[in-house]
Amino acid sequence: MSTTLLRLSANAATLARHLPVYGRCLTNCAALTAMTATPTIRPTWQLGKTRFSSIAALYNNRRPLSTTSSSASSAPEPDPDYHSIISNAERSRGSSERHAFQAETRQLLDIVAKSLYSDRHVFVRELVSNASDALEKLRHLRLSSAADSNQQFGPLEIHLQTDEDKRTLTIQDTGIGMTRDEAVSNLGTIARSGSQEFIKQAASGSGGQTASASVIGQFGVGFYASFMVADKIDVYSQSSCQADAKPVKWSSDGLGSYEVSEAENVSPGTKIVLHLKPDSLEFAKDENLRTIVQRYSGFVAAPIFVNGRRVNPAEPLWLKDASKVTQEEHQEFYRLVSGAYDAPRYVFSYKTDAPLNLRALLYIPESKPALWEMSRDSESGVALYSKRVLVLPKAQPLLPRWLRFLKGVVDSEDVPLNLSRELLQDSRLIRRINLALTGRVIRFLSEQAKKDAEKYAGFHRDFGLFLKEGIVTTQDQAEREKIADLLRFETSAQQPGQLTSLSEYVARQDASSRNILFLSAPSRQLAETSPYLEAVRHRNLEVIFLYEPYDELVLMQLGQFAGKQLQSVENEASRSASDDDNASKDETSTKPDADSEQHDSAGDNRLSERDANDLSSFMTTALAGRVKLVKPTNRLTTHPCVVCIKDLGAVRHLLRTTMHDRPAEERLRLMEPVLEINAKHPLIRKLSIMRTGDPDLAKLFALQLCDNALTIAGVLEDPRAMIDRLNELLTKAAEKMP
């Protein structure tokens, strides 16, 4: 076996040219043989773990070899992107002191490790935040007079390293570090925040406000979250502010005691080694740890490295001057925070320091939201940060539900957090933040509508449903009206496709007008031919057209705008007949209507008052159970009849919801519709003649006219019931043909 391996060693260079994949392994095998003192060659599995690991590493880094010397070809090329300060050279020295946690402290430690946090991942956020605070303290020390002018400081960095074989996770910073007394005081006492102590001390100096704004820690419990995933924690620390301080090691299993000893080979700063539990090995995987750090601490100011690779190169754009951020930066950042692949349609940036510290960078997507995104159950797209650290990835309380289409970031130093920094507290302050952001977003959209009406029309087409939801769900009337002014509608006074806002509609009204009129119809064609619009057309009133079924409910919920009542044209048509008919007679006698001239073919031969009343009585009897009353009207010109129902819009909504399963007779009885007939329409005049000559046919005719009117009113849910009657009417009409 020894002879064979030596022969392979001699021919390794030749084999390398033909077997480049295995060449590196053979060359190193030859090198190992040459270094062996005895002629006995052991099998590979007997070389020992260290030597076998080195061979495996060489094999994993294999590359084709040249014919030059093996020592030159086996040297790995340096990776310019790799950077790590973790050396694992730290050791304890001398004897250690054991300290016991007090009984109350042990109970609190158990609560922190098992019950305080809802997500185990947050321990990484807490450790990185502590490391960031340590760097910030050292930075503040450098700028203050407390720093030794001759003392040399290295770069401010945070490094994390995983080891799946040893089941460890290490985090090391180059921050301020701790002395022995500080380690006992800060780590041996739960809920004692060293960061808060630092802020109090710095408050008396010139940089106190800056330090407070940059330091993250608040409660002093974040470090102990590590016991959720670790069964033992070792901490090595070397103070950066006391040159004569000795390095210290603090160690605990979290069960009731900790040990403190002197250490050696410790770099300035703090190093924490977590010995992971068997059920927490996921945190020893590079990819998992990298994802967690990028999610929670991706915008921390200090560079963060995971296994030698930087993971937070992105800059928090919400802290930059908005005028200096390019469109490309916005597009890249939008895709980062939203996970989308489109571009932002609008960019909203807002900063304020009084009365609240608030930074917001929000985006409106270019693409139309999918159906599942329109659902009220969909999550918010805005993440909450506090001092660059993620607190809530989906910050529901900060914005109303109707603004859930927004994507982006909100950062506030004043946001009230609970002990675990996972939930918001102080509902009054959150309400103030909500109102401030909502008001600014509404104002921003209003400005964009004035700046580029065509672009805003596209936004309204894609996201108008969310605005209407805001009107329905918002309790404050002033805010409702601000949202309502963002809506756009077609009206009877403008060309098809031309949109107007409610404020523009009010500006065109006569000063004496007290109502804003609207009409719900599936399309503009049906709206313009509606008998309800015909009933008010002669009064020269502008009417808003609503094409979506829920638009009517939205305006009904709004109630009023700019001091004017929002009124359906159908309700306008259901006013008392005597007053309205008298007004119509006066207007038509003094000012002929253009529609009347256009439809002279209908003739001026209206039914006499007696015949009209007799026909009304006949139809009331024939339509018993379907209408409450039949009466003549002078408001119609081209339509034979119209149904008037009080609060017709609300009735339609009631029929679609609460009463959708009730029989048709019951629904008609509850609506109490009034059928108004046009005494000068040819069909009505023919019906008057028919009631004496063929009462049965006249009854069928009256029923059909009534159902036609109910269908136009939108209260006849199933028109299939009148098919048999239509067929019978067609049959009788065909029989009269020659």
Residue, then its C-alpha position, 0 to 999 in steps of 0.5 A: m500500500s505504501t509503495t502504491l501511494l508513493r508511486l501516485s505521489a511521483n505521478a501526481a503532476t502528470l495525473a493533474r493534467h488529465l484529472p484536474v478535478y482530483g489533481r489538488c487532492l492527489t498533490n496534497c496527498a503527496a505532500l502529506t506522504a513526504m512529511t510523514a516520518t515513518p514509512t508506514i502509511r495510514p489510511t485516510w480515515q486514520l489521519g485524525k479529524t484535523r488532518f481529514s478536515s484540512i483535506a476535505a477543505l482542500y478538496n472543496n476548494r479544488r481547481p485545475l492545477s498547472t504543471t508548476s510546483s504544488s505549493a504555489s498552486s495550492a495557495p488560496e487566492p485572497d477574497p477582497d470581500y471577506h472581512s472578519i475579526i473573530s479569532n476564537a483565541e479568547r481564554s479564561r485565566g485564573s480562578s473564577e468567581r461564582h455568583a448566584f442570581q437572587a430568587e426574584t432574578r431567577q424568576l424574571l430570567d425564566i420569564v424573559a427566556k420563555s414568555l416575554y418574546s413571541d418570536r425567537h428570532v428577535f434575540v438576534r435583533e437584541l444582541v445586534s442592538n446591544a452591539s450597536d449601542a456599544l459602538e455608539k458609546l465608544r463613538h461618543l467617548r471619542l468625541s468627548s474629553a473623556a477619551d485619551s488622546n493617545q489611545q488608538f481605536g479601530p473601526l466600529e464594526i459588528h461581526l457574527q459567526t456561525d459554527e454548525d459543528k460546534r453548535t455556536l453562534t458568536i457576535q463580536d463588536t469593537g465597541i466600548g467593552m466592559t470592565r469586571d465590575e461593569a460585567v457583574s453589574n450589567l449582566g448580573t442584574i436583569a432589567r438594568s439598562g446600561s444604555q439608559e445609564f449612559i444616556k443619563q450621564a451623557a445628558s449633562g454633556s454637550g452631546g447628550q441629545t445626539a447620544s439619546a437619539s442614537v442609542i437603542g436599548q431601553f429596558g435591559v432585558g434584550f441580552y437575556a433573550s439569548f437564553m431562548v435558544a442557548d443553554k450556555i452563554d460566554v461573554y468576553s469583554q475588554s474595556s476601551c475606555q480604561a487602558d489599565a482594565k483587565p479583560v473579563k469573562w462572564s459565563s452562565d447557563g441561565l439556571g440560577s448562577y453565573e461565573v466571572s473570571e479574568a480572560e486573555n487574548v481579548s480584543p477591545g469590545t465585547k464578544i458573546v458566544l452562544h452555545l445553542k440548544p439542540d432545537s435551535l440549530e437553525f441559528a447556526k446556519d449562515e443563510n438563516l442568520r443572514t436573513i434574520v439580521q437583514r430583516y431586523s437590523g439591515f439599516v443599523a448604522a454600523p457595518i454588520f458582517v455575517n461569516g465575513r460578509r457584510v449584510n447591511p450595505a443598504e442606506p436608510l433613505w428615510l433619514k436622508d434629505a429627500s431632495k438628494v435621493t435619486q429615482e433609482e435609489h427610490q426604486e431599489f429601496y421600494r423593491l427592498v422593503s415591499g418585495a415587489y418588482d414594479a416601480p413606485r407610482y408616487v413617493f411620499s417623504y415626511k419628517t418632523d421633530a415636533p411635537l413627535n419625532l417621526r420619519a416616514l418614507l412611503y410608496i404607492p405601487e405602480s401596479k394595480p393591486a390584486l384582489w387579495e390585496m384589496s381584502r381588509d384582511s390583508e396586512s399593512g405594507v408599512a414597517l415600523y422602525s425605531k432608531r433604524v431597528l425593525v420593531l414591527p414588520k407590519a405596523q397595523p396601528l400606525l395607519p388606517r386600514w384603508l391606506r394598506f396599499l402603501k409600502g414603506v417605512v416609518d421610523s420614530e424615536d418616540v414610539p411607545l414600545n412594550l418590554s419585548r419591543e414587539l407591541l405598541q403601547d400608549s394608544r393616545l400617542i399612537r393615535r396622534i401618529n396615525l392622524a399625522l400620517t393620514g393627514r399628510v398622505i391625504r394632503f400629498l394625494s391632493e397635491q398630486a391630483k392638482k399637479d398631474a390630473e392624468k396621472y392621478a386619474g390612473f391612481h384613482r382608477d386603480f386605488g379608488l376603492f381604498l379611498k371609498e373604504g376610508i369614507v365608510t370606515t372613518q368616524d371623523q366627518a372632517e377627515r371623511e370630506k378630505i378623503a371624499d375630495l380625492l374621489r373623481f366622478e363623471t357628471s351630467a354637465q361634462q363630456p364622457g370621460q371627463l372627471t371632476s372632484l366634489s369641490e369642483y362640483v360645488a364651485r360650479q353650483d349656484a350659491s343658493s343650491r343646498n344639495i349635491l345630486f347623484l344618480s347610480a347607474p351601471s353606465r353613462q348611457l343608462a344614467e342619461t336615459s334614466p327617468y329620474l334624471e329626466a325628472v330634474r333635467h328641466r331644472n338645469l341641475e348637474v348630477i354626479f354619475l355613480y357607476e359602481p354599486y357601492d358608490e351610492l353607499v359611500l356617498m350616503q355614508l358621507g352624508q354632506f360635503a362642504g355644508k351641502q347635503l348629498q342627495s340622490v336624484e331618486n329621492e329628489a323625484s319622490r318629493s310630494a307630488s303636489d308641490d313638485d308638479n305645480a313647480s313643473k307646470d310653472e316652469t314648463s309654461t314659462k320656459p319650454d324645455a328642449d326635451s319637450e320640443q325634441h319629443d313632440s312626437a309624443g303629442d300634447n294630447r294628454l289625458s284629461e284630469r278625470d281620465a288620468n285619475d280613473l286610470s290611476s285608480f284602475m292601475t292601483t287595483a290591478l297592481a295591488g300588493r306591488v305598489k302602494l299608490v298610482k298617480p299622474t305626474n308632469r315631470l316626465t316627458t319621454h318615459p311612461c312611468v317611474v317608481c318613487i321610493k323613499d330613500l331608494g338608495a338605502v332600500r337597494h342596499l337593504l335588499r342586497t343584504t338583509m332582505h335578499d332571501r325574503p319573498a318578492e311580495e314581502r319586499l315590495r310591501l315593505m318598500e311601499p313604492v309609488l308609481e307615477i304615470n306620464a299622462k301624455h305618453p302614448l302608452i299611457r293613453k293607449l292603456s286608458i283606452m284599453r282598460t275599458g275595451d280589454p280589461d284583462l289585457a290592460k292589467l297585463f299591460a299595467l303589470q309590465l309597465c310596473d315591472n319595467a319601472l321597478t327594474i329601472a329603479g334597481v329593486l327587482e332582483d329577478p326579472r325572469a318572473m315577468i318572462d311569461r307575461l312578456n310572452e303573453l303580451l307578444t302573443k296578443a300583439a301578434e294576434k292583432m296583426p293582419 
